Amino acid sequence: MGTFGGALEARQIDASGGKLLGEATGEVELEGNVLVLRRIHVKMRLRGAEAQRETVERVHGFYSDNCPLYRSLKPAIAITTEVVLEA
């Protein structure tokens, strides 16, 4: 969330003050007798103007490559994200 929000802010899209919210869900599988996290999906909601959609979607397309958490986890866990622009 921080990397995505920072990338939006750098493009003059306000992601502060609760305008950007995220919800993560994980999927676990049983491996032997141990539950193992296999997949994470993050849904981000951004309150903003429809005119910002193109920029928001462009940023969503590349921000994860600069996210330390994503880069750390992606070798072990499948991570997907989506962004929903809300007026």
C-alpha positions in Angstrom: 0.0 0.0 0.0 2.8 2.4 0.9 4.6 2.0 -2.4 1.4 2.3 -4.4 0.3 5.4 -2.4 3.7 7.0 -2.8 3.7 6.4 -6.5 0.2 8.0 -6.8 1.3 11.0 -4.7 4.3 11.5 -6.9 1.8 11.9 -9.8 -0.3 14.4 -7.8 -3.0 11.9 -6.9 -4.0 12.3 -3.3 -3.8 8.9 -1.5 -3.7 10.3 2.0 -6.3 10.7 4.8 -8.1 7.4 4.2 -8.5 7.9 0.4 -6.5 4.7 -0.2 -7.7 1.6 1.6 -6.6 -2.0 1.2 -8.0 -5.4 2.0 -5.9 -8.5 1.8 -7.1 -12.1 1.7 -5.0 -15.2 1.9 -5.4 -18.7 0.8 -3.8 -21.5 2.8 -3.2 -25.1 1.9 -2.3 -28.1 4.1 1.2 -29.3 3.5 1.6 -32.4 5.6 0.3 -31.3 9.0 1.1 -27.6 8.5 -1.0 -24.8 7.0 1.0 -22.9 4.4 0.1 -19.5 2.9 0.1 -20.0 -0.9 -1.8 -17.0 -2.3 -2.5 -13.4 -1.3 -4.9 -11.1 -3.1 -4.9 -7.4 -2.2 -7.9 -5.2 -3.2 -7.1 -1.5 -3.0 -9.9 1.1 -3.1 -9.0 4.7 -4.0 -11.3 7.6 -3.7 -10.6 9.8 -6.7 -11.8 11.4 -9.9 -12.6 9.4 -12.9 -10.2 11.6 -14.9 -7.4 10.0 -12.8 -8.2 6.4 -13.9 -5.6 6.1 -16.7 -2.8 7.3 -14.4 -4.0 5.1 -11.5 -4.1 2.0 -13.7 -0.7 2.8 -15.2 0.8 3.1 -11.7 -1.0 -0.1 -10.6 0.8 -1.9 -13.6 4.3 -1.2 -12.3 4.4 -0.2 -8.6 4.8 -3.8 -7.3 8.3 -4.1 -8.9 9.4 -1.3 -6.5 7.6 -2.7 -3.5 9.9 -4.3 -0.9 7.2 -6.5 0.6 6.0 -7.8 -2.8 9.6 -8.4 -3.9 10.4 -10.3 -0.7 7.3 -12.5 -0.8 6.8 -13.2 -4.6 9.3 -16.1 -4.8 7.3 -18.1 -2.2 3.7 -16.8 -2.4 1.5 -15.9 -5.4 0.4 -12.3 -5.0 -2.3 -10.6 -7.1 -3.6 -7.1 -6.7 -6.5 -5.0 -8.0 -7.4 -1.3 -7.7 -10.9 0.0 -7.6 -11.4 3.8 -8.3 -14.4 5.1 -6.3 -15.9 8.6 -6.8 
